[in-house]
Amino acid sequence: MAKLITIVGATGAQGKGVVSAFINNPAYQVRAITRNPSSPSGQALAAQGAEVVAADLNDLASLKTAFAGSHIIFGVTNFFEPFIAHQSATKAMDIEVAQGTNLALAAAATPTLEHYIWSTLPNALALSSNKYLIPHFEGKNRIDAHIRAHLPQLLAKTTFLWVTWYHANYAFPVFAPYWIPTANKYLQLANYAPETPIQTIGDVSANVGLFVKAAVEQGGVTREGAVVLAATETYQAGDMLQVWARAKGTKAQFVRVGGEAFREVWPLWAEEMGVMMEFWDEFRERSWTRNDGGKVLGKEDLGVTGFKSLEEAYKGLEL
């Protein structure tokens, strides 16, 4: 009998990638969760063969109904939707914590569940001894803590999936290269060093599903609260800009500015993405480690291959 995999946020970047990894595999039945199944993206999922079901992350009862019969659940939240809507990192964290807790509670209440894959991020606040609170990390970390402290049966079935840098992040104003006609090149302003290492998933919709599929198929090592790092490549920040420039057939220059000037240009975004970059700049490779010292499983551990490269992803990115 086919396993039922239920995918939250199936029309989003991560969810679409997970759908694509399972939709044509007869060993799995795909249930796609979206707020509006009648939307063009919802209809497109149905045309691919997915069962498209409505649910709202703010409504625990709707999630319990949508999860009924699931053997595998992929859970993800979208910090940036409320962040942009409310122009507040604090409000966005509160909403994300509530939504992620609802996902966990609904998953825990699903008697058929065998595996819960929860898309989260490292605990930057703990790793930095409370120096760096990155809002879109911190909300997820509070959900992690709830699972670990209050849902032991769910924890035994859980994979914590850390999804790294998207190629599409260059569309954010704080990362976008800007064309300077008098210089005849693009400039990227940064509050971090060009040597800052950035682990990347590249095109998340192409690559994240490969990690989720590997985690599902190797469930013996990826459950019990295991952490999987969904990263395909690592670049220094300055080199990553040159990958983008090469993909676009143009010239670009990395320009480092002080943190204060960076915040004056992008006050809201600097307190979100800018803090993340300062954390990565200071903690480098330690940024993607567990604060409890446990093992982090990467692509080599899971034997994941066949990725779309970052450069290929950048070729298709329009800013």
Phi and psi restraints in degrees (value plus and minus 20) as a CYANA .aco file:
   2 ALA   PHI     -86.4   -46.4
   2 ALA   PSI     120.9   160.9
   3 LYS   PHI     -99.0   -59.0
   3 LYS   PSI     117.4   157.4
   4 LEU   PHI    -109.9   -69.9
   4 LEU   PSI      94.8   134.8
   5 ILE   PHI    -126.2   -86.2
   5 ILE   PSI     101.9   141.9
   6 THR   PHI    -123.2   -83.2
   6 THR   PSI     107.4   147.4
   7 ILE   PHI    -138.2   -98.2
   7 ILE   PSI      92.7   132.7
   8 VAL   PHI     -98.0   -58.0
   8 VAL   PSI     126.2   166.2
   9 GLY   PHI      43.2    83.2
   9 GLY   PSI      21.1    61.1
  10 ALA   PHI     -87.1   -47.1
  10 ALA   PSI     -36.9     3.1
  11 THR   PHI    -116.8   -76.8
  11 THR   PSI     -21.6    18.4
  12 GLY   PHI    -108.6   -68.6
  12 GLY   PSI     159.0   199.0
  13 ALA   PHI     -80.0   -40.0
  13 ALA   PSI     -71.0   -31.0
  14 GLN   PHI     -90.6   -50.6
  14 GLN   PSI     -66.7   -26.7
  15 GLY   PHI     -78.9   -38.9
  15 GLY   PSI     -61.9   -21.9
  16 LYS   PHI     -80.1   -40.1
  16 LYS   PSI     -59.2   -19.2
  17 GLY   PHI     -85.3   -45.3
  17 GLY   PSI     -58.0   -18.0
  18 VAL   PHI     -89.9   -49.9
  18 VAL   PSI     -61.4   -21.4
  19 VAL   PHI     -76.3   -36.3
  19 VAL   PSI     -67.0   -27.0
  20 SER   PHI     -84.0   -44.0
  20 SER   PSI     -47.3    -7.3
  21 ALA   PHI     -95.0   -55.0
  21 ALA   PSI     -40.6    -0.6
  22 PHE   PHI    -139.4   -99.4
  22 PHE   PSI     -37.6     2.4
  23 ILE   PHI     -83.1   -43.1
  23 ILE   PSI     -52.0   -12.0
  24 ASN   PHI    -123.3   -83.3
  24 ASN   PSI      -4.6    35.4
  25 ASN   PHI    -121.4   -81.4
  25 ASN   PSI      95.7   135.7
  26 PRO   PHI     -85.6   -45.6
  26 PRO   PSI     -31.9     8.1
  27 ALA   PHI     -96.4   -56.4
  27 ALA   PSI     -29.9    10.1
  28 TYR   PHI    -150.9  -110.9
  28 TYR   PSI     124.9   164.9
  29 GLN   PHI    -128.0   -88.0
  29 GLN   PSI     106.9   146.9
  30 VAL   PHI    -119.1   -79.1
  30 VAL   PSI     105.2   145.2
  31 ARG   PHI    -132.3   -92.3
  31 ARG   PSI     100.1   140.1
  32 ALA   PHI    -121.6   -81.6
  32 ALA   PSI     104.3   144.3
  33 ILE   PHI    -118.8   -78.8
  33 ILE   PSI     107.1   147.1
  34 THR   PHI    -168.9  -128.9
  34 THR   PSI     138.2   178.2
  35 ARG   PHI     -91.3   -51.3
  35 ARG   PSI     -49.6    -9.6
  36 ASN   PHI    -155.2  -115.2
  36 ASN   PSI      69.0   109.0
  37 PRO   PHI     -80.8   -40.8
  37 PRO   PSI     -42.6    -2.6
  38 SER   PHI    -105.0   -65.0
  38 SER   PSI     -23.3    16.7
  39 SER   PHI     -86.6   -46.6
  39 SER   PSI     140.1   180.1
  40 PRO   PHI     -75.0   -35.0
  40 PRO   PSI     -59.3   -19.3
  41 SER   PHI     -89.8   -49.8
  41 SER   PSI     -56.0   -16.0
  42 GLY   PHI     -86.6   -46.6
  42 GLY   PSI     -61.9   -21.9
  43 GLN   PHI     -85.2   -45.2
  43 GLN   PSI     -55.2   -15.2
  44 ALA   PHI     -84.4   -44.4
  44 ALA   PSI     -57.5   -17.5
  45 LEU   PHI     -84.9   -44.9
  45 LEU   PSI     -62.1   -22.1
  46 ALA   PHI     -83.0   -43.0
  46 ALA   PSI     -57.9   -17.9
  47 ALA   PHI     -85.6   -45.6
  47 ALA   PSI     -47.1    -7.1
  48 GLN   PHI     -96.7   -56.7
  48 GLN   PSI     -34.8     5.2
  49 GLY   PHI      92.1   132.1
  49 GLY   PSI     -14.2    25.8
  50 ALA   PHI    -101.8   -61.8
  50 ALA   PSI     129.1   169.1
  51 GLU   PHI    -103.1   -63.1
  51 GLU   PSI      98.5   138.5
  52 VAL   PHI    -123.6   -83.6
  52 VAL   PSI     102.0   142.0
  53 VAL   PHI    -145.9  -105.9
  53 VAL   PSI     119.2   159.2
  54 ALA   PHI    -104.8   -64.8
  54 ALA   PSI     117.6   157.6
  55 ALA   PHI    -180.5  -140.5
  55 ALA   PSI     136.5   176.5
  56 ASP   PHI    -142.6  -102.6
  56 ASP   PSI     105.8   145.8
  57 LEU   PHI     -83.5   -43.5
  57 LEU   PSI     -37.7     2.3
  58 ASN   PHI    -105.9   -65.9
  58 ASN   PSI     -23.0    17.0
  59 ASP   PHI    -142.6  -102.6
  59 ASP   PSI      79.6   119.6
  60 LEU   PHI     -79.1   -39.1
  60 LEU   PSI     -61.4   -21.4
  61 ALA   PHI     -81.6   -41.6
  61 ALA   PSI     -60.4   -20.4
  62 SER   PHI     -86.2   -46.2
  62 SER   PSI     -53.5   -13.5
  63 LEU   PHI     -90.3   -50.3
  63 LEU   PSI     -61.4   -21.4
  64 LYS   PHI     -79.3   -39.3
  64 LYS   PSI     -62.0   -22.0
  65 THR   PHI     -85.7   -45.7
  65 THR   PSI     -63.3   -23.3
  66 ALA   PHI     -87.5   -47.5
  66 ALA   PSI     -48.6    -8.6
  67 PHE   PHI    -105.6   -65.6
  67 PHE   PSI     -27.9    12.1
  68 ALA   PHI     -74.2   -34.2
  68 ALA   PSI     109.1   149.1
  69 GLY   PHI      63.6   103.6
  69 GLY   PSI     -20.9    19.1
  70 SER   PHI     -92.5   -52.5
  70 SER   PSI     119.0   159.0
  71 HIS   PHI    -115.3   -75.3
  71 HIS   PSI     -51.9   -11.9
  72 ILE   PHI    -153.5  -113.5
  72 ILE   PSI     117.3   157.3
  73 ILE   PHI    -149.2  -109.2
  73 ILE   PSI     111.0   151.0
  74 PHE   PHI    -124.5   -84.5
  74 PHE   PSI      98.8   138.8
  75 GLY   PHI    -132.2   -92.2
  75 GLY   PSI     116.4   156.4
  76 VAL   PHI    -170.0  -130.0
  76 VAL   PSI     128.2   168.2
  77 THR   PHI    -140.7  -100.7
  77 THR   PSI     142.4   182.4
  78 ASN   PHI    -140.0  -100.0
  78 ASN   PSI      72.0   112.0
  79 PHE   PHI     -78.6   -38.6
  79 PHE   PSI     -58.0   -18.0
  80 PHE   PHI     -94.5   -54.5
  80 PHE   PSI     -40.8    -0.8
  81 GLU   PHI     -83.7   -43.7
  81 GLU   PSI     -73.7   -33.7
  82 PRO   PHI     -91.4   -51.4
  82 PRO   PSI     -47.8    -7.8
  83 PHE   PHI     -80.4   -40.4
  83 PHE   PSI     -65.9   -25.9
  84 ILE   PHI     -92.3   -52.3
  84 ILE   PSI     -60.7   -20.7
  85 ALA   PHI     -84.6   -44.6
  85 ALA   PSI     -61.1   -21.1
  86 HIS   PHI    -121.6   -81.6
  86 HIS   PSI     -28.3    11.7
  87 GLN   PHI      32.4    72.4
  87 GLN   PSI      21.7    61.7
  88 SER   PHI    -170.4  -130.4
  88 SER   PSI     102.0   142.0
  89 ALA   PHI     -89.2   -49.2
  89 ALA   PSI     -57.3   -17.3
  90 THR   PHI     -83.8   -43.8
  90 THR   PSI     -65.5   -25.5
  91 LYS   PHI     -84.1   -44.1
  91 LYS   PSI     -61.0   -21.0
  92 ALA   PHI     -84.5   -44.5
  92 ALA   PSI     -59.7   -19.7
  93 MET   PHI     -82.6   -42.6
  93 MET   PSI     -64.0   -24.0
  94 ASP   PHI     -79.8   -39.8
  94 ASP   PSI     -63.9   -23.9
  95 ILE   PHI     -86.8   -46.8
  95 ILE   PSI     -63.1   -23.1
  96 GLU   PHI     -84.1   -44.1
  96 GLU   PSI     -61.1   -21.1
  97 VAL   PHI     -82.0   -42.0
  97 VAL   PSI     -64.0   -24.0
  98 ALA   PHI     -83.5   -43.5
  98 ALA   PSI     -63.4   -23.4
  99 GLN   PHI     -87.8   -47.8
  99 GLN   PSI     -64.6   -24.6
 100 GLY   PHI     -86.1   -46.1
 100 GLY   PSI     -54.4   -14.4
 101 THR   PHI     -87.3   -47.3
 101 THR   PSI     -59.7   -19.7
 102 ASN   PHI     -79.9   -39.9
 102 ASN   PSI     -63.2   -23.2
 103 LEU   PHI     -78.8   -38.8
 103 LEU   PSI     -66.5   -26.5
 104 ALA   PHI     -84.5   -44.5
 104 ALA   PSI     -63.1   -23.1
 105 LEU   PHI     -84.7   -44.7
 105 LEU   PSI     -60.1   -20.1
 106 ALA   PHI     -88.4   -48.4
 106 ALA   PSI     -59.2   -19.2
 107 ALA   PHI     -83.6   -43.6
 107 ALA   PSI     -64.2   -24.2
 108 ALA   PHI     -82.7   -42.7
 108 ALA   PSI     -46.2    -6.2
 109 ALA   PHI    -110.2   -70.2
 109 ALA   PSI     -12.6    27.4
 110 THR   PHI    -117.7   -77.7
 110 THR   PSI      83.9   123.9
 111 PRO   PHI     -84.9   -44.9
 111 PRO   PSI     -44.6    -4.6
 112 THR   PHI    -104.4   -64.4
 112 THR   PSI     -26.2    13.8
 113 LEU   PHI     -84.3   -44.3
 113 LEU   PSI     113.3   153.3
 114 GLU   PHI    -132.4   -92.4
 114 GLU   PSI     -49.3    -9.3
 115 HIS   PHI    -171.4  -131.4
 115 HIS   PSI     108.0   148.0
 116 TYR   PHI    -136.4   -96.4
 116 TYR   PSI      98.8   138.8
 117 ILE   PHI    -125.1   -85.1
 117 ILE   PSI      95.7   135.7
 118 TRP   PHI    -132.1   -92.1
 118 TRP   PSI     100.6   140.6
 119 SER   PHI    -101.8   -61.8
 119 SER   PSI      92.9   132.9
 120 THR   PHI    -160.8  -120.8
 120 THR   PSI    -182.2  -142.2
 121 LEU   PHI    -168.2  -128.2
 121 LEU   PSI     143.7   183.7
 122 PRO   PHI     -81.8   -41.8
 122 PRO   PSI     140.9   180.9
 123 ASN   PHI    -107.9   -67.9
 123 ASN   PSI      63.8   103.8
 124 ALA   PHI     -82.0   -42.0
 124 ALA   PSI     -56.4   -16.4
 125 LEU   PHI     -82.8   -42.8
 125 LEU   PSI     -64.7   -24.7
 126 ALA   PHI     -91.1   -51.1
 126 ALA   PSI     -62.4   -22.4
 127 LEU   PHI     -82.8   -42.8
 127 LEU   PSI     -51.0   -11.0
 128 SER   PHI    -117.6   -77.6
 128 SER   PSI      -6.4    33.6
 129 SER   PHI      33.2    73.2
 129 SER   PSI      27.1    67.1
 130 ASN   PHI      51.9    91.9
 130 ASN   PSI      -4.0    36.0
 131 LYS   PHI    -100.6   -60.6
 131 LYS   PSI     -61.0   -21.0
 132 TYR   PHI    -137.7   -97.7
 132 TYR   PSI      88.7   128.7
 133 LEU   PHI    -120.6   -80.6
 133 LEU   PSI      87.9   127.9
 134 ILE   PHI    -120.3   -80.3
 134 ILE   PSI      90.9   130.9
 135 PRO   PHI     -71.8   -31.8
 135 PRO   PSI     -64.6   -24.6
 136 HIS   PHI     -98.7   -58.7
 136 HIS   PSI     -27.7    12.3
 137 PHE   PHI    -106.9   -66.9
 137 PHE   PSI     -66.8   -26.8
 138 GLU   PHI     -82.9   -42.9
 138 GLU   PSI     -61.2   -21.2
 139 GLY   PHI     -78.5   -38.5
 139 GLY   PSI     -64.6   -24.6
 140 LYS   PHI     -85.9   -45.9
 140 LYS   PSI     -58.1   -18.1
 141 ASN   PHI     -82.9   -42.9
 141 ASN   PSI     -54.7   -14.7
 142 ARG   PHI     -88.7   -48.7
 142 ARG   PSI     -53.2   -13.2
 143 ILE   PHI     -89.0   -49.0
 143 ILE   PSI     -63.4   -23.4
 144 ASP   PHI     -72.2   -32.2
 144 ASP   PSI     -68.1   -28.1
 145 ALA   PHI     -82.7   -42.7
 145 ALA   PSI     -56.8   -16.8
 146 HIS   PHI     -84.5   -44.5
 146 HIS   PSI     -63.6   -23.6
 147 ILE   PHI     -81.4   -41.4
 147 ILE   PSI     -66.8   -26.8
 148 ARG   PHI     -86.5   -46.5
 148 ARG   PSI     -57.0   -17.0
 149 ALA   PHI    -108.5   -68.5
 149 ALA   PSI     -51.9   -11.9
 150 HIS   PHI    -141.1  -101.1
 150 HIS   PSI     -30.6     9.4
 151 LEU   PHI    -148.9  -108.9
 151 LEU   PSI      45.7    85.7
 152 PRO   PHI     -81.2   -41.2
 152 PRO   PSI     -55.4   -15.4
 153 GLN   PHI     -88.2   -48.2
 153 GLN   PSI     -57.2   -17.2
 154 LEU   PHI     -89.5   -49.5
 154 LEU   PSI     -60.0   -20.0
 155 LEU   PHI     -75.9   -35.9
 155 LEU   PSI     -58.6   -18.6
 156 ALA   PHI     -84.3   -44.3
 156 ALA   PSI     -38.2     1.8
 157 LYS   PHI    -127.6   -87.6
 157 LYS   PSI     -14.5    25.5
 158 THR   PHI    -121.5   -81.5
 158 THR   PSI     117.7   157.7
 159 THR   PHI    -129.3   -89.3
 159 THR   PSI     106.9   146.9
 160 PHE   PHI    -111.9   -71.9
 160 PHE   PSI      92.3   132.3
 161 LEU   PHI    -122.1   -82.1
 161 LEU   PSI      96.9   136.9
 162 TRP   PHI    -114.9   -74.9
 162 TRP   PSI      89.3   129.3
 163 VAL   PHI    -115.6   -75.6
 163 VAL   PSI     103.2   143.2
 164 THR   PHI    -107.8   -67.8
 164 THR   PSI    -184.2  -144.2
 165 TRP   PHI     -74.3   -34.3
 165 TRP   PSI     108.1   148.1
 166 TYR   PHI    -104.4   -64.4
 166 TYR   PSI     125.1   165.1
 167 HIS   PHI     -81.3   -41.3
 167 HIS   PSI     -51.5   -11.5
 168 ALA   PHI     -90.4   -50.4
 168 ALA   PSI     -26.2    13.8
 169 ASN   PHI     -81.4   -41.4
 169 ASN   PSI     -42.2    -2.2
 170 TYR   PHI     -85.4   -45.4
 170 TYR   PSI     -32.1     7.9
 171 ALA   PHI    -101.6   -61.6
 171 ALA   PSI     -35.7     4.3
 172 PHE   PHI     -88.5   -48.5
 172 PHE   PSI     121.5   161.5
 173 PRO   PHI     -79.2   -39.2
 173 PRO   PSI     -52.3   -12.3
 174 VAL   PHI     -93.8   -53.8
 174 VAL   PSI     -35.8     4.2
 175 PHE   PHI    -133.4   -93.4
 175 PHE   PSI     -35.6     4.4
 176 ALA   PHI     -83.4   -43.4
 176 ALA   PSI     114.4   154.4
 177 PRO   PHI     -94.9   -54.9
 177 PRO   PSI     116.9   156.9
 178 TYR   PHI    -132.4   -92.4
 178 TYR   PSI     114.1   154.1
 179 TRP   PHI     -94.9   -54.9
 179 TRP   PSI     107.3   147.3
 180 ILE   PHI    -134.9   -94.9
 180 ILE   PSI      82.2   122.2
 181 PRO   PHI     -77.3   -37.3
 181 PRO   PSI     -60.9   -20.9
 182 THR   PHI     -89.0   -49.0
 182 THR   PSI     -41.3    -1.3
 183 ALA   PHI    -115.3   -75.3
 183 ALA   PSI     -33.2     6.8
 184 ASN   PHI      37.3    77.3
 184 ASN   PSI      19.2    59.2
 185 LYS   PHI    -181.3  -141.3
 185 LYS   PSI     149.3   189.3
 186 TYR   PHI    -110.7   -70.7
 186 TYR   PSI     125.6   165.6
 187 LEU   PHI    -138.8   -98.8
 187 LEU   PSI     119.9   159.9
 188 GLN   PHI    -137.9   -97.9
 188 GLN   PSI      97.7   137.7
 189 LEU   PHI    -106.0   -66.0
 189 LEU   PSI     114.2   154.2
 190 ALA   PHI    -162.3  -122.3
 190 ALA   PSI     121.3   161.3
 191 ASN   PHI    -117.2   -77.2
 191 ASN   PSI       5.0    45.0
 192 TYR   PHI    -162.5  -122.5
 192 TYR   PSI     142.4   182.4
 193 ALA   PHI     -95.0   -55.0
 193 ALA   PSI     131.0   171.0
 194 PRO   PHI     -84.3   -44.3
 194 PRO   PSI     -38.3     1.7
 195 GLU   PHI    -104.4   -64.4
 195 GLU   PSI     -23.1    16.9
 196 THR   PHI     -78.6   -38.6
 196 THR   PSI     101.8   141.8
 197 PRO   PHI     -96.2   -56.2
 197 PRO   PSI     115.9   155.9
 198 ILE   PHI    -142.9  -102.9
 198 ILE   PSI      94.9   134.9
 199 GLN   PHI    -102.6   -62.6
 199 GLN   PSI     115.4   155.4
 200 THR   PHI    -153.2  -113.2
 200 THR   PSI     125.4   165.4
 201 ILE   PHI    -110.3   -70.3
 201 ILE   PSI     -30.3     9.7
 202 GLY   PHI      48.5    88.5
 202 GLY   PSI    -146.0  -106.0
 203 ASP   PHI     -99.2   -59.2
 203 ASP   PSI      82.8   122.8
 204 VAL   PHI     -83.1   -43.1
 204 VAL   PSI     -56.8   -16.8
 205 SER   PHI     -88.8   -48.8
 205 SER   PSI     -43.7    -3.7
 206 ALA   PHI    -107.8   -67.8
 206 ALA   PSI     -51.3   -11.3
 207 ASN   PHI    -129.6   -89.6
 207 ASN   PSI     -49.3    -9.3
 208 VAL   PHI     -86.4   -46.4
 208 VAL   PSI     -53.1   -13.1
 209 GLY   PHI     -81.8   -41.8
 209 GLY   PSI     -48.9    -8.9
 210 LEU   PHI     -84.8   -44.8
 210 LEU   PSI     -58.8   -18.8
 211 PHE   PHI     -90.8   -50.8
 211 PHE   PSI     -61.3   -21.3
 212 VAL   PHI     -84.6   -44.6
 212 VAL   PSI     -62.5   -22.5
 213 LYS   PHI     -82.2   -42.2
 213 LYS   PSI     -62.7   -22.7
 214 ALA   PHI     -84.8   -44.8
 214 ALA   PSI     -59.6   -19.6
 215 ALA   PHI     -83.6   -43.6
 215 ALA   PSI     -60.1   -20.1
 216 VAL   PHI     -86.3   -46.3
 216 VAL   PSI     -64.8   -24.8
 217 GLU   PHI     -95.1   -55.1
 217 GLU   PSI     -39.1     0.9
 218 GLN   PHI    -134.5   -94.5
 218 GLN   PSI      21.1    61.1
 219 GLY   PHI     -75.0   -35.0
 219 GLY   PSI     -43.2    -3.2
 220 GLY   PHI     -83.9   -43.9
 220 GLY   PSI     -51.1   -11.1
 221 VAL   PHI    -123.6   -83.6
 221 VAL   PSI     -34.5     5.5
 222 THR   PHI    -122.7   -82.7
 222 THR   PSI     -23.3    16.7
 223 ARG   PHI    -116.0   -76.0
 223 ARG   PSI    -178.1  -138.1
 224 GLU   PHI      40.0    80.0
 224 GLU   PSI      11.2    51.2
 225 GLY   PHI      59.6    99.6
 225 GLY   PSI      -0.2    39.8
 226 ALA   PHI     -84.9   -44.9
 226 ALA   PSI     133.0   173.0
 227 VAL   PHI    -132.8   -92.8
 227 VAL   PSI     109.0   149.0
 228 VAL   PHI    -136.4   -96.4
 228 VAL   PSI     107.5   147.5
 229 LEU   PHI    -113.4   -73.4
 229 LEU   PSI      91.5   131.5
 230 ALA   PHI    -109.6   -69.6
 230 ALA   PSI      63.9   103.9
 231 ALA   PHI    -154.3  -114.3
 231 ALA   PSI     117.3   157.3
 232 THR   PHI    -126.8   -86.8
 232 THR   PSI     -52.3   -12.3
 233 GLU   PHI    -166.6  -126.6
 233 GLU   PSI     140.6   180.6
 234 THR   PHI    -149.6  -109.6
 234 THR   PSI     111.7   151.7
 235 TYR   PHI    -150.9  -110.9
 235 TYR   PSI     129.6   169.6
 236 GLN   PHI     -91.2   -51.2
 236 GLN   PSI     129.2   169.2
 237 ALA   PHI     -76.8   -36.8
 237 ALA   PSI     -63.2   -23.2
 238 GLY   PHI     -85.4   -45.4
 238 GLY   PSI     -57.9   -17.9
 239 ASP   PHI     -88.7   -48.7
 239 ASP   PSI     -55.5   -15.5
 240 MET   PHI     -81.5   -41.5
 240 MET   PSI     -59.6   -19.6
 241 LEU   PHI     -80.8   -40.8
 241 LEU   PSI     -58.5   -18.5
 242 GLN   PHI     -90.4   -50.4
 242 GLN   PSI     -50.5   -10.5
 243 VAL   PHI     -82.1   -42.1
 243 VAL   PSI     -64.3   -24.3
 244 TRP   PHI     -82.2   -42.2
 244 TRP   PSI     -66.1   -26.1
 245 ALA   PHI     -82.0   -42.0
 245 ALA   PSI     -61.5   -21.5
 246 ARG   PHI     -85.1   -45.1
 246 ARG   PSI     -60.3   -20.3
 247 ALA   PHI     -83.8   -43.8
 247 ALA   PSI     -52.2   -12.2
 248 LYS   PHI    -115.8   -75.8
 248 LYS   PSI     -23.9    16.1
 249 GLY   PHI      46.0    86.0
 249 GLY   PSI      21.0    61.0
 250 THR   PHI    -158.0  -118.0
 250 THR   PSI    -194.7  -154.7
 251 LYS   PHI    -134.6   -94.6
 251 LYS   PSI     126.2   166.2
 252 ALA   PHI    -168.1  -128.1
 252 ALA   PSI     130.3   170.3
 253 GLN   PHI    -152.0  -112.0
 253 GLN   PSI     115.0   155.0
 254 PHE   PHI    -106.8   -66.8
 254 PHE   PSI     106.9   146.9
 255 VAL   PHI    -145.6  -105.6
 255 VAL   PSI      94.8   134.8
 256 ARG   PHI    -107.3   -67.3
 256 ARG   PSI     114.5   154.5
 257 VAL   PHI    -144.6  -104.6
 257 VAL   PSI     143.3   183.3
 258 GLY   PHI     -89.2   -49.2
 258 GLY   PSI     135.9   175.9
 259 GLY   PHI     -80.0   -40.0
 259 GLY   PSI     -57.5   -17.5
 260 GLU   PHI     -85.5   -45.5
 260 GLU   PSI     -64.5   -24.5
 261 ALA   PHI     -84.0   -44.0
 261 ALA   PSI     -59.1   -19.1
 262 PHE   PHI     -81.1   -41.1
 262 PHE   PSI     -62.3   -22.3
 263 ARG   PHI     -90.2   -50.2
 263 ARG   PSI     -50.1   -10.1
 264 GLU   PHI     -88.0   -48.0
 264 GLU   PSI     -53.8   -13.8
 265 VAL   PHI     -95.0   -55.0
 265 VAL   PSI     -66.1   -26.1
 266 TRP   PHI    -148.9  -108.9
 266 TRP   PSI      52.5    92.5
 267 PRO   PHI     -78.2   -38.2
 267 PRO   PSI     -62.7   -22.7
 268 LEU   PHI     -95.9   -55.9
 268 LEU   PSI     -70.1   -30.1
 269 TRP   PHI     -88.6   -48.6
 269 TRP   PSI     -49.8    -9.8
 270 ALA   PHI     -86.1   -46.1
 270 ALA   PSI     -51.9   -11.9
 271 GLU   PHI     -98.8   -58.8
 271 GLU   PSI     -23.0    17.0
 272 GLU   PHI    -133.8   -93.8
 272 GLU   PSI     -96.6   -56.6
 273 MET   PHI     -91.9   -51.9
 273 MET   PSI     -55.3   -15.3
 274 GLY   PHI     -82.6   -42.6
 274 GLY   PSI     -58.5   -18.5
 275 VAL   PHI     -85.7   -45.7
 275 VAL   PSI     -59.3   -19.3
 276 MET   PHI     -78.1   -38.1
 276 MET   PSI     -63.8   -23.8
 277 MET   PHI     -88.8   -48.8
 277 MET   PSI     -55.9   -15.9
 278 GLU   PHI     -84.2   -44.2
 278 GLU   PSI     -58.8   -18.8
 279 PHE   PHI     -82.6   -42.6
 279 PHE   PSI     -68.7   -28.7
 280 TRP   PHI     -82.3   -42.3
 280 TRP   PSI     -58.1   -18.1
 281 ASP   PHI     -83.4   -43.4
 281 ASP   PSI     -61.8   -21.8
 282 GLU   PHI    -100.2   -60.2
 282 GLU   PSI     -60.5   -20.5
 283 PHE   PHI    -118.8   -78.8
 283 PHE   PSI     -30.4     9.6
 284 ARG   PHI      27.5    67.5
 284 ARG   PSI    -145.9  -105.9
 285 GLU   PHI     -82.6   -42.6
 285 GLU   PSI     -44.0    -4.0
 286 ARG   PHI     -91.6   -51.6
 286 ARG   PSI     -32.6     7.4
 287 SER   PHI     -81.1   -41.1
 287 SER   PSI     -47.6    -7.6
 288 TRP   PHI    -131.5   -91.5
 288 TRP   PSI      23.4    63.4
 289 THR   PHI    -138.1   -98.1
 289 THR   PSI     144.5   184.5
 290 ARG   PHI    -106.1   -66.1
 290 ARG   PSI     117.3   157.3
 291 ASN   PHI     -91.0   -51.0
 291 ASN   PSI     -34.4     5.6
 292 ASP   PHI    -114.0   -74.0
 292 ASP   PSI     -16.8    23.2
 293 GLY   PHI      60.6   100.6
 293 GLY   PSI     -17.5    22.5
 294 GLY   PHI     -92.6   -52.6
 294 GLY   PSI     150.6   190.6
 295 LYS   PHI     -95.8   -55.8
 295 LYS   PSI     123.3   163.3
 296 VAL   PHI    -132.2   -92.2
 296 VAL   PSI     102.6   142.6
 297 LEU   PHI    -105.2   -65.2
 297 LEU   PSI     108.9   148.9
 298 GLY   PHI    -132.6   -92.6
 298 GLY   PSI    -189.3  -149.3
 299 LYS   PHI     -82.0   -42.0
 299 LYS   PSI     -54.6   -14.6
 300 GLU   PHI     -88.4   -48.4
 300 GLU   PSI     -59.6   -19.6
 301 ASP   PHI     -82.2   -42.2
 301 ASP   PSI     -55.6   -15.6
 302 LEU   PHI    -118.0   -78.0
 302 LEU   PSI     -24.9    15.1
 303 GLY   PHI      46.8    86.8
 303 GLY   PSI      15.0    55.0
 304 VAL   PHI    -106.2   -66.2
 304 VAL   PSI     108.3   148.3
 305 THR   PHI    -160.2  -120.2
 305 THR   PSI    -198.2  -158.2
 306 GLY   PHI      63.4   103.4
 306 GLY   PSI       8.7    48.7
 307 PHE   PHI     -97.2   -57.2
 307 PHE   PSI     134.7   174.7
 308 LYS   PHI    -103.9   -63.9
 308 LYS   PSI     106.5   146.5
 309 SER   PHI     -91.5   -51.5
 309 SER   PSI     139.9   179.9
 310 LEU   PHI     -81.8   -41.8
 310 LEU   PSI     -63.1   -23.1
 311 GLU   PHI     -81.9   -41.9
 311 GLU   PSI     -62.3   -22.3
 312 GLU   PHI     -82.8   -42.8
 312 GLU   PSI     -60.2   -20.2
 313 ALA   PHI     -84.2   -44.2
 313 ALA   PSI     -60.5   -20.5
 314 TYR   PHI     -85.4   -45.4
 314 TYR   PSI     -49.3    -9.3
 315 LYS   PHI     -79.6   -39.6
 315 LYS   PSI     -53.2   -13.2
 316 GLY   PHI    -115.1   -75.1
 316 GLY   PSI     -18.2    21.8
 317 LEU   PHI    -107.8   -67.8
 317 LEU   PSI     103.4   143.4
 318 GLU   PHI    -124.6   -84.6
 318 GLU   PSI     107.3   147.3
